[in-house]
Amino acid sequence: MNTSLPTRRSLLKTSLALGGAVAVASGEARAQDQKVPQEAVMYQPTPKDGQQCDACVNWVAPNGCKIVAGTISPKGYCVAFAPKEG
């Protein structure tokens, strides 16, 4: 067993905690008309498991996001990823 990989349970706990933090941060950001810092949502400029920014409901072409601050790569990823329907 490779102990350097996170367990499914730890990933779920982290995801739930981050999801709550993102929801709170998102609400605060909207209330203040500001966006969440990239570090807060673990933004990376590369896709993760087939998920990438330009397939997210928060994507704003050509290089932005509705909730994450700064320049965002279309091929990037963060924990706030929410796939577009359809």
Backbone torsions as a table, in degrees:
resi	resn	phi	psi	omega
1	MET	NA	133.5	-179.9
2	ASN	-89.0	109.6	-176.5
3	THR	-81.1	-4.8	179.5
4	SER	-81.6	-13.1	178.3
5	LEU	-91.1	141.1	179.2
6	PRO	-69.0	149.9	177.8
7	THR	-78.7	161.7	178.9
8	ARG	-60.7	-40.8	179.9
9	ARG	-64.1	-43.3	-179.6
10	SER	-67.1	-36.2	176.6
11	LEU	-64.4	-40.6	179.6
12	LEU	-65.0	-45.4	178.8
13	LYS	-60.9	-44.7	180.0
14	THR	-63.5	-43.4	-179.9
15	SER	-61.7	-43.2	179.8
16	LEU	-65.7	-42.1	179.4
17	ALA	-65.4	-44.7	179.7
18	LEU	-67.4	-37.5	178.0
19	GLY	-60.4	-42.7	176.7
20	GLY	-64.3	-42.6	179.5
21	ALA	-64.2	-41.0	179.4
22	VAL	-65.4	-41.4	179.6
23	ALA	-62.2	-44.9	178.8
24	VAL	-65.6	-47.8	-179.7
25	ALA	-62.5	-38.6	179.3
26	SER	-63.8	-43.5	178.3
27	GLY	-63.6	-42.6	178.1
28	GLU	-65.9	-40.2	-179.2
29	ALA	-63.8	-43.2	179.7
30	ARG	-66.6	-40.1	-179.6
31	ALA	-62.4	-33.9	-179.3
32	GLN	-98.1	2.5	-177.6
33	ASP	58.5	36.7	177.1
34	GLN	-124.9	168.0	-179.8
35	LYS	-111.9	162.6	179.7
36	VAL	-75.2	137.6	176.5
37	PRO	-63.7	147.8	-178.8
38	GLN	-56.7	-37.6	-178.8
39	GLU	-63.1	-33.2	-177.3
40	ALA	-67.1	-25.3	-179.8
41	VAL	-112.7	15.0	176.9
42	MET	54.7	42.6	179.5
43	TYR	-60.7	140.2	172.5
44	GLN	-137.5	146.1	-175.4
45	PRO	-79.0	8.1	-179.9
46	THR	-124.4	154.5	-179.1
47	PRO	-68.9	164.7	177.0
48	LYS	-135.7	121.5	177.3
49	ASP	50.9	40.5	178.6
50	GLY	80.3	0.8	178.9
51	GLN	-99.1	130.3	179.6
52	GLN	-146.7	156.9	-171.5
53	CYS	-53.4	-42.1	-176.1
54	ASP	-70.6	-2.9	174.8
55	ALA	-107.2	11.1	-177.1
56	CYS	-101.4	147.8	179.4
57	VAL	-65.4	-19.3	-179.2
58	ASN	-91.5	-1.3	-177.6
59	TRP	-66.2	135.9	174.7
60	VAL	-127.4	106.9	-178.8
61	ALA	-64.6	148.7	5.0
62	PRO	-92.3	-15.9	-177.2
63	ASN	-156.1	46.8	-178.0
64	GLY	-137.0	177.5	-179.9
65	CYS	-144.6	146.6	179.1
66	LYS	-67.6	-28.6	-173.8
67	ILE	-120.4	-16.7	-177.5
68	VAL	-106.7	133.2	-178.1
69	ALA	-75.7	155.9	172.5
70	GLY	89.9	-177.2	178.2
71	THR	-77.5	129.1	-176.0
72	ILE	-118.3	129.4	177.1
73	SER	-75.2	138.2	176.1
74	PRO	-58.9	-26.3	-179.0
75	LYS	-97.1	9.8	-179.0
76	GLY	-77.9	-176.9	-178.9
77	TYR	-156.3	148.7	169.5
78	CYS	-150.6	169.9	-176.9
79	VAL	-70.8	-10.0	176.7
80	ALA	-86.4	6.0	-178.6
81	PHE	-55.3	129.5	175.4
82	ALA	-136.7	112.7	-174.3
83	PRO	-63.3	144.0	173.7
84	LYS	-68.1	145.9	177.1
85	GLU	-83.1	143.2	175.6
86	GLY	92.9	NA	NA
